[in-house]
């Protein structure tokens, strides 16, 4: 069978190919030519000049790009005329050279195994679990809580492992975040050729940063392809889970949309509920007295027509940044209340459509999509961590935490100034939108100009004065000004630090997980918790990404780890697995030590959804891709308590 990433054979005409080549990423094209021909000259003859943001054109000269297209046209037409035979595998040395060339730097050796696995050029899906024999798997019913990105992944992997499972989802359909967040302008801010399962690439994304409906459609299609629907209980919420140590089973309490209660029993639970799911609506005085409609960004009321209305948008993080530009044209007046100014990354491609040429290349050119994924992943992951990590010897630590961080700050502030202007007329807005804390201190947003241009419209006002109260007519700020509104939208984020809330989980000896955690949630490797046997968290404490990367990547690694724990549980006579308390404490302490070095902990970052009430951060991962990959590549059973039924 033809390998998954060899590309579909084609008979596209030469002029159509030439047109497609005008659209494609030249570095990615050249890497694909190496696959087609086996000839490394396509990378050796062309120099890339970028070290960052290089994924699309590599900062090549126009002459080089034209030369690359001309050479590609002849190679690709000749390949077509030969009937598009499956390319021969390349040597590991050549693939390594291609990685370095694509990254515009030497990819450190300790990333090689991870990148090779993620690239999966052979199309074997190396994270796929081993299928258990039915007599072993049958005794291992698993409940998965949530059917978003990580719950669907859990379902796919459990099905592949032959393990019986039920996914319980509170919504009527799949996608989680991408089911619920249907607000105007909702789109992913991680490039979605990376923000998709490594084993389910999508050649047909219409945007580089897809809109919500397309992501929801993607997850629906992946679910259908993997035949998961019969395993899901829709419109059903998991309220509680109680561990029974005698029989080594969880009792999971459910409530349907009609209020009907039920329980199911399971040997293991996988929570896949995300950390950005339960809306946070601040308790402003008088909020209940507001006479118009009001709703949270994640529960958008589409029955409310905003045409000609005065809208108060409270909160301007990732969601508010997308909502304001999307509704400014429609509303009569938009007042945006922003407590803290946000740093933003200049991203001209943010709203761009994927051209037909790129989609043709994704579908037909060998490994084009794979290398494009790498070109997005590499600059978009640990480079962000470099900019977030503090240098203890950095002198100007009030304003930045390292040279790289200061360079990021310079780039971001130049972008903001270029959008707003630095003449006297712009001074007021510039002061409002320029953050007063180090770059990357909060999750950096993406901007192609739409946010800052929106703020300059005549019908849009940015208010930075704190909110005092909400009245029947609108929002009153601390300076006494009344901002009348017909509709209030709360883009005020999620209860991120309340990990797993409102799920009530009771472990051994009646220990309540939330009581045990208090304001400091922790889990061994972010996945398992002492005294909570056979309990696995995907996207648990200490695994949120504040600096870049993709949560789908994190979920895939975590799910592989969970699969291996389940394989152990499926062994005859095993009652339960749970981490040793010292293992969990040690991991938590090491993570805390690292987090304290990061810019997110900087005291100038007064408000951030990562910080708990004490200003501590327990939800975010400070680890590099390769560090976390290596840590959870497979369970270290010396760090676990493995109980036998007979003991
Ligand atoms: P967020 O980043 O937490 O932003 C919430 C906004 O509400 C901030 O402006 C915050 O101000 C404000 N706020 C919260 N409590 C407040 C209070 N008591 N008084 C006044 N203002 C208050 O939430 P989000 O925009 O929903 O985004 C959350 C995360 O979801 C993102 O970081 C991202 O990971 C994810 N997300 C992703 C996308 C995407 O991929 N496109 C889109 C949306 C969300 P402060 O800044 O002062 O706290």
Boltz pocket constraint, residues with backbone or C-beta under 6 A from the ligand:
constraints:
  - pocket:
      binder: B
      contacts: [[A, 186], [A, 187], [A, 188], [A, 189], [A, 190], [A, 276], [A, 282], [A, 283], [A, 297], [A, 314], [A, 315], [A, 316], [A, 317], [A, 318], [A, 319], [A, 320], [A, 337], [A, 338], [A, 339], [A, 340], [A, 443], [A, 467], [A, 491], [A, 492], [A, 493], [A, 494], [A, 545], [A, 607], [A, 608], [A, 609]]
      max_distance: 6.0
